[in-house]
Amino acid sequence: MMKFIEETSGIGELLLNGITVCEVRYRLSRYQGMIEESGLQVPGLHRIEGAIEFNERTDSQEWIGAPLTLKLQDGRMLGITLATTEGRILSEGHGPSKCLCC
């Protein structure tokens, strides 16, 4: 079971291989995996979904499926995957290529 944890939005930076490629406006929802019977969190089971908005001059086609990092306005950094050129993003799992907390 996934439990809604947080919704956040703001202006951030999109990075590829540690280099900022553009500034984006983002809107994200974060969900945490939970054990139904006990209500305890399942470590490492999370999902981030949402969208980023590019300026009209940005060609995002080459970033689809690439391991990107989104630096949020509050300084947190999240590993994301761009699913569409319209800016739909998704991240599932845990670790250096996902949540960047470890």
C-alpha atoms as a printed R data frame, in Angstrom:
    type eleno elety resid chain resno      x      y       z
1   ATOM     1    CA   MET     A     1  0.000  0.000   0.000
2   ATOM     2    CA   MET     A     2  1.277  3.496  -0.836
3   ATOM     3    CA   LYS     A     3  0.495  6.396   1.506
4   ATOM     4    CA   PHE     A     4  0.507 10.021   0.341
5   ATOM     5    CA   ILE     A     5  3.225 11.858   2.271
6   ATOM     6    CA   GLU     A     6  3.855 15.232   0.668
7   ATOM     7    CA   GLU     A     7  3.058 17.568  -2.181
8   ATOM     8    CA   THR     A     8  5.523 20.268  -3.117
9   ATOM     9    CA   SER     A     9  6.013 22.783  -5.904
10  ATOM    10    CA   GLY     A    10  8.451 25.511  -6.789
11  ATOM    11    CA   ILE     A    11 11.292 26.483  -9.070
12  ATOM    12    CA   GLY     A    12 14.271 24.167  -9.270
13  ATOM    13    CA   GLU     A    13 17.158 22.994 -11.402
14  ATOM    14    CA   LEU     A    14 17.297 19.967 -13.685
15  ATOM    15    CA   LEU     A    15 20.710 18.284 -13.694
16  ATOM    16    CA   LEU     A    16 22.240 15.682 -15.981
17  ATOM    17    CA   ASN     A    17 25.494 14.072 -14.787
18  ATOM    18    CA   GLY     A    18 25.751 16.728 -12.070
19  ATOM    19    CA   ILE     A    19 25.537 19.642 -14.516
20  ATOM    20    CA   THR     A    20 22.557 22.010 -14.528
21  ATOM    21    CA   VAL     A    21 20.843 21.825 -17.921
22  ATOM    22    CA   CYS     A    22 17.915 24.161 -17.228
23  ATOM    23    CA   GLU     A    23 15.707 25.811 -14.648
24  ATOM    24    CA   VAL     A    24 12.229 24.294 -14.293
25  ATOM    25    CA   ARG     A    25  8.991 24.819 -12.435
26  ATOM    26    CA   TYR     A    26  7.969 21.591 -10.680
27  ATOM    27    CA   ARG     A    27  4.962 20.024  -8.967
28  ATOM    28    CA   LEU     A    28  5.524 16.706  -7.148
29  ATOM    29    CA   SER     A    29  3.623 14.220  -5.011
30  ATOM    30    CA   ARG     A    30  5.543 11.800  -2.808
31  ATOM    31    CA   TYR     A    31  4.207  8.457  -1.573
32  ATOM    32    CA   GLN     A    32  5.679  6.022   0.969
33  ATOM    33    CA   GLY     A    33  5.196  2.249   0.935
34  ATOM    34    CA   MET     A    34  3.415  0.987   4.040
35  ATOM    35    CA   ILE     A    35  2.690 -2.425   5.542
36  ATOM    36    CA   GLU     A    36 -1.102 -2.652   5.643
37  ATOM    37    CA   GLU     A    37 -1.432 -4.745   8.806
38  ATOM    38    CA   SER     A    38  0.882 -2.680  11.006
39  ATOM    39    CA   GLY     A    39  0.960  0.699   9.297
40  ATOM    40    CA   LEU     A    40  4.770  0.700   9.431
41  ATOM    41    CA   GLN     A    41  6.832  2.185   6.614
42  ATOM    42    CA   VAL     A    42  8.563 -0.138   4.167
43  ATOM    43    CA   PRO     A    43 12.134  1.223   4.013
44  ATOM    44    CA   GLY     A    44 13.157  2.073   0.469
45  ATOM    45    CA   LEU     A    45  9.693  1.739  -1.044
46  ATOM    46    CA   HIS     A    46  8.584  5.127  -2.310
47  ATOM    47    CA   ARG     A    47  7.169  6.782  -5.393
48  ATOM    48    CA   ILE     A    48  7.518 10.330  -6.676
49  ATOM    49    CA   GLU     A    49  5.302 11.507  -9.496
50  ATOM    50    CA   GLY     A    50  4.458 14.866 -10.962
51  ATOM    51    CA   ALA     A    51  5.490 17.262 -13.674
52  ATOM    52    CA   ILE     A    52  8.095 19.827 -14.573
53  ATOM    53    CA   GLU     A    53  7.579 22.779 -16.887
54  ATOM    54    CA   PHE     A    54 10.299 23.819 -19.313
55  ATOM    55    CA   ASN     A    55 10.573 27.157 -21.053
56  ATOM    56    CA   GLU     A    56  9.379 27.108 -24.661
57  ATOM    57    CA   ARG     A    57 12.939 26.996 -26.079
58  ATOM    58    CA   THR     A    58 13.882 23.781 -24.255
59  ATOM    59    CA   ASP     A    59 14.026 20.558 -26.262
60  ATOM    60    CA   SER     A    60 13.557 17.830 -23.659
61  ATOM    61    CA   GLN     A    61 13.436 14.882 -26.097
62  ATOM    62    CA   GLU     A    62 17.018 13.779 -25.378
63  ATOM    63    CA   TRP     A    63 16.349 13.601 -21.617
64  ATOM    64    CA   ILE     A    64 13.489 11.074 -21.785
65  ATOM    65    CA   GLY     A    65 14.565  7.982 -19.849
66  ATOM    66    CA   ALA     A    66 17.911  9.529 -18.826
67  ATOM    67    CA   PRO     A    67 18.918  9.499 -15.135
68  ATOM    68    CA   LEU     A    68 18.200 13.099 -14.154
69  ATOM    69    CA   THR     A    69 18.379 14.924 -10.849
70  ATOM    70    CA   LEU     A    70 15.877 17.553  -9.786
71  ATOM    71    CA   LYS     A    71 17.188 20.063  -7.258
72  ATOM    72    CA   LEU     A    72 14.213 21.405  -5.344
73  ATOM    73    CA   GLN     A    73 13.838 24.978  -4.144
74  ATOM    74    CA   ASP     A    74 14.542 23.834  -0.550
75  ATOM    75    CA   GLY     A    75 17.853 22.224  -1.600
76  ATOM    76    CA   ARG     A    76 16.758 18.576  -1.643
77  ATOM    77    CA   MET     A    77 17.857 16.584  -4.667
78  ATOM    78    CA   LEU     A    78 15.754 13.802  -6.178
79  ATOM    79    CA   GLY     A    79 16.654 11.281  -8.850
80  ATOM    80    CA   ILE     A    80 13.901 11.368 -11.474
81  ATOM    81    CA   THR     A    81 13.046  9.997 -14.880
82  ATOM    82    CA   LEU     A    82 11.421 12.180 -17.515
83  ATOM    83    CA   ALA     A    83  8.589 10.130 -19.041
84  ATOM    84    CA   THR     A    84  7.304 12.565 -21.694
85  ATOM    85    CA   THR     A    85  8.455 15.695 -23.514
86  ATOM    86    CA   GLU     A    86  5.539 17.478 -21.819
87  ATOM    87    CA   GLY     A    87  7.351 17.078 -18.492
88  ATOM    88    CA   ARG     A    88  5.748 14.105 -16.734
89  ATOM    89    CA   ILE     A    89  8.224 12.677 -14.217
90  ATOM    90    CA   LEU     A    90  8.420  9.513 -12.161
91  ATOM    91    CA   SER     A    91 10.756  7.984  -9.606
92  ATOM    92    CA   GLU     A    92 10.393  4.714  -7.730
93  ATOM    93    CA   GLY     A    93 12.735  2.959  -5.365
94  ATOM    94    CA   HIS     A    94 15.682  3.944  -3.236
95  ATOM    95    CA   GLY     A    95 19.393  4.553  -3.541
96  ATOM    96    CA   PRO     A    96 21.909  6.711  -5.398
97  ATOM    97    CA   SER     A    97 19.986  6.709  -8.676
98  ATOM    98    CA   LYS     A    98 16.620  7.486  -7.062
99  ATOM    99    CA   CYS     A    99 16.158  9.333  -3.775
100 ATOM   100    CA   LEU     A   100 19.812 10.465  -3.413
101 ATOM   101    CA   CYS     A   101 19.535 10.231   0.383
102 ATOM   102    CA   CYS     A   102 22.288  7.615   0.554
